[in-house]
Amino acid sequence: WGSMLTKSHKRKFQTTEEELAIVSAKNHKQAMDNPFAYSNEPRTISEVMNSKQITDDLRILDCSRSCSGSSSILLASEEKAKIFSDQPIWITGIGQKTTSASFTKNIPEKIESTRIAADSAYKMAKIGAKQIDVAEVHDAFSVCELMAISELGITSNDKSGEFVRNLFNTENRMINPRGGLIGAGHPLGATGISQTIEIINQLQGKSNKRQISNAKTGLIHNMSAAGTSSSIMVLEN
C-alpha cells in the first residue's frame, strides 16, 4: 500500500523522488539526537535516493523499520495529575475515524480518515492547525509524512514537499523531532505512545537537543490499515 500511495501522490501532485528522499533524510538526521532511536546514522538525500529499490516507487530508506520496543505513559485525572507531576500535560482534543478497509472506497492520494479525525480533535481543543507548534506524524513511508501534514492542515498537498524541504534546510524540528518511524523505528503497538511521550517532553521542555522553542501545543497522528483508520490527539501544557 505504501507503493500505491507513493505512485498516486507523485502522479497527482508531481511529487519528486528528491522530495520523498528529503523526508527520510530529515528524519534520520533528527533521530541522531534521540537516544532511543533505532537508527543513529545520518542519511544524505543521495543515499536515500540510491538505496535498494523495493518496488517501482519505494526504496528501502523510504520505509520505516519494524522493530521491538515498549512505551508507557501515566494517564490520570486533573486532580491526581497535579499530585504526580508539577508539570502535567493536558489532553485537550481527541479524534478518531475509520473510513473503510477497502481501497475501492478510498482515494489513494488522500488520507481522509486523518482529515476527519483532525477536524474532530481541533474542534474539541478549540484550536486550528496553525496553532500546532510540534507534531509527531505516522511516517510509515516517506510519502505518509507529506500526506499527513497536508490532511492535518499544516500545509497543502501541492506544497507539502516544499514545506518539508524548508524544515530540512533550516533544521526546524516541528515535524517528527524524535526521528519519526523512519528514523526511530516502528515497534507497532508501542509507536503511538512513543509519539505521545515525545510531545509530552517537548511541551515540558525536556527534549534536550531536539527541543522546539516555546512549544505549547502539540499533536500526535497515528494511523493503520493503509491510512483508512486514523487517531489524533492534541496536547497542551
C-alpha positions in Angstrom: 0.0 0.0 0.0 3.0 2.3 0.6 3.9 1.9 -3.0 0.4 2.6 -4.2 0.1 5.8 -2.2 3.5 7.0 -3.4 2.7 6.3 -7.1 -0.6 8.1 -6.7 0.9 11.1 -4.9 3.6 11.5 -7.5 1.1 11.4 -10.3 -1.4 13.8 -8.7 0.9 16.4 -7.2 4.1 16.0 -9.3 6.0 14.9 -6.1 9.6 14.3 -7.0 11.9 11.5 -5.9 14.1 14.1 -4.1 11.1 15.5 -2.1 10.4 12.0 -0.9 14.0 11.4 -0.1 14.2 14.6 2.0 11.6 13.2 4.3 13.8 10.2 5.1 17.0 12.3 5.3 15.4 14.7 7.7 14.0 12.0 10.0 17.3 10.0 10.0 19.1 13.2 10.9 16.7 14.1 13.7 16.9 10.5 15.1 20.6 11.1 15.8 19.7 13.1 18.9 17.2 10.5 20.1 18.9 8.0 22.5 16.0 5.6 22.0 16.1 5.6 18.2 16.7 2.5 16.1 18.9 4.5 13.7 21.7 6.8 14.8 23.3 7.2 11.3 22.7 10.3 9.2 21.5 9.6 5.6 22.0 12.1 2.8 19.4 12.7 0.2 21.6 11.0 -2.3 21.9 7.9 -0.1 18.2 7.6 0.2 17.6 8.0 -3.5 20.2 5.4 -4.3 19.2 2.9 -1.6 17.9 -0.5 -2.5 14.8 -0.5 -4.7 11.9 -2.4 -3.1 9.1 -1.5 -5.7 9.0 0.8 -8.6 8.2 3.7 -6.2 9.7 2.6 -2.9 13.3 2.4 -1.8 14.4 0.7 1.4 15.2 4.1 3.1 11.7 5.3 2.3 10.4 2.7 4.7 10.0 2.6 8.5 11.7 -0.2 10.3 9.6 -2.7 12.2 11.3 -3.5 15.5 10.6 -4.5 19.1 10.1 -1.9 21.8 7.8 -0.7 24.6 6.5 2.6 25.9 4.1 3.7 28.6 2.6 6.9 30.0 0.6 7.7 33.2 -2.9 8.8 32.5 -4.6 10.5 35.4 -7.5 12.8 36.4 -6.8 16.5 36.7 -6.7 16.2 40.5 -4.3 13.2 40.5 -2.1 14.6 37.7 -1.2 17.6 39.9 -0.1 15.2 42.6 2.1 13.1 40.4 3.6 16.0 38.4 4.3 19.7 38.8 4.2 20.0 35.1 1.2 17.9 33.8 0.3 17.9 30.2 -3.3 18.1 29.2 -5.2 16.2 26.5 -7.4 18.9 25.0 -8.6 17.2 21.8 -9.1 13.7 20.5 -10.3 12.5 17.1 -10.7 9.1 15.6 -12.0 7.9 12.2 -12.1 4.7 10.3 -13.4 5.1 6.7 -13.1 1.7 5.0 -10.5 -1.1 4.7 -11.3 -1.3 1.0 -9.2 0.7 -1.5 -12.3 0.8 -3.7 -13.8 3.3 -1.3 -10.8 5.5 -0.7 -8.8 8.0 -2.8 -5.2 6.9 -2.7 -3.7 10.4 -2.8 -5.6 11.3 0.3 -5.9 10.1 3.9 -9.4 11.1 4.5 -9.5 9.4 7.9 -6.7 11.7 9.1 -8.5 14.8 7.9 -11.8 13.9 9.6 -10.1 12.8 12.9 -8.0 16.0 12.9 -11.1 18.2 12.4 -12.8 16.5 15.4 -9.7 16.9 17.6 -9.2 20.6 16.6 -12.9 21.3 17.4 -12.7 19.7 20.8 -9.4 21.5 21.6 -10.9 24.8 20.2 -7.8 25.4 18.1 -6.8 25.5 14.4 -4.0 23.7 12.6 -1.8 26.8 12.5 -1.6 26.7 16.3 0.3 23.4 16.4 3.9 24.0 17.5 5.2 20.4 17.1 3.7 17.2 15.7 4.5 13.5 15.6 3.1 12.0 12.4 2.9 8.4 11.3 5.6 8.3 8.6 5.3 4.5 7.8 6.7 5.5 4.4 8.2 8.8 3.2 5.0 9.8 1.4 2.9 9.3 4.5 4.6 12.3 6.2 3.8 14.5 3.1 0.2 13.3 3.1 -0.3 13.6 6.9 0.9 17.2 7.2 -1.5 18.1 4.4 -4.5 16.3 5.8 -3.7 17.9 9.2 -4.0 21.3 7.6 -0.4 22.3 8.4 0.3 22.8 4.7 -1.4 21.8 1.4 -0.8 18.7 -0.8 0.9 20.6 -3.6 3.1 22.4 -1.1 4.0 19.5 1.2 7.3 18.7 -0.5 8.4 22.3 -0.3 7.3 22.5 3.3 9.4 19.5 4.4 12.4 20.7 2.3 12.3 24.0 4.2 12.2 22.2 7.6 15.2 20.2 6.5 17.2 23.2 5.2 16.5 25.3 8.3 16.9 22.4 10.8 13.4 23.1 12.1 12.2 20.0 14.0 8.5 20.9 14.1 7.6 17.5 12.4 8.8 14.3 13.9 11.6 15.7 16.2 12.5 12.3 17.5 13.1 11.0 14.0 9.7 9.6 13.2 9.0 6.0 12.4 11.6 6.1 9.7 14.4 7.2 12.0 13.3 6.0 15.4 11.8 2.7 14.3 8.3 1.3 14.3 7.6 -1.1 17.2 4.0 -1.3 16.0 1.8 -1.3 19.2 4.3 0.9 21.1 4.6 3.6 18.4 1.6 5.7 19.4 2.6 6.0 23.0 6.3 6.7 21.9 5.0 9.6 19.8 3.0 10.8 22.8 6.0 10.7 25.1 7.9 12.9 22.6 5.2 15.5 22.5 4.9 15.5 26.3 8.7 16.0 26.6 8.5 18.8 24.1 5.8 20.6 26.0 7.7 20.2 29.2 10.9 21.5 27.7 12.7 18.2 28.3 13.7 17.2 24.8 17.3 18.4 25.0 18.9 18.8 21.6 15.5 18.0 19.9 13.7 20.8 21.8 11.3 23.0 19.9 11.5 26.6 21.2 8.5 27.7 23.3 6.3 24.6 22.4 2.8 25.0 23.9 0.6 22.9 21.7 1.5 19.5 20.2 -0.2 16.9 18.1 0.1 13.1 17.7 -1.1 11.5 14.5 -1.3 7.7 14.2 -2.9 5.6 11.5 -3.3 2.0 10.4 -4.8 -0.2 7.7 -3.2 1.7 4.9 -4.4 5.0 6.2 -8.0 4.0 6.4 -8.1 4.5 10.2 -6.5 7.4 12.0 -6.3 8.7 15.5 -5.4 12.3 16.5 -4.6 13.7 19.9 -3.9 17.4 20.8 -1.8 18.0 23.9 -1.2 21.4 25.7 0.8 22.5 28.6 
